[in-house]
Amino acid sequence: MRPRTRRITRYGYALTMNGNVRVDRGWIYIDGTRQDDGTIKLGTGGEMRFSPFEAISQRRDAQITWGHILTASVQRLAFWRR
């Protein structure tokens, strides 16, 4: 039996996510708040909203995957096509 290990890529980003991230109508919502040092503390009950462009620069702190960014981008394209 293989021991359980954390699933992290070689770049340090998580492969699987918990329930702190939600994508809705082209926005990425994070369950967390920004601390005094600029980092994001997840799971605090606060809500932060990022556009897909902003999310690219906040990926490491907010644990946003490329899947979240792609989903939000496609939702924005669908919205603007209406």
Number of C-alpha atoms within 10 A of each C-alpha: 3 4 4 6 6 8 11 11 9 7 7 9 16 16 12 10 11 8 9 17 21 14 19 12 13 21 21 22 21 25 19 19 18 16 9 7 6 9 13 20 16 19 15 13 12 13 15 16 17 17 16 23 11 12 23 14 11 15 14 16 15 22 21 24 18 14 9 19 23 13 17 24 20 13 16 17 11 12 11 7 6 5
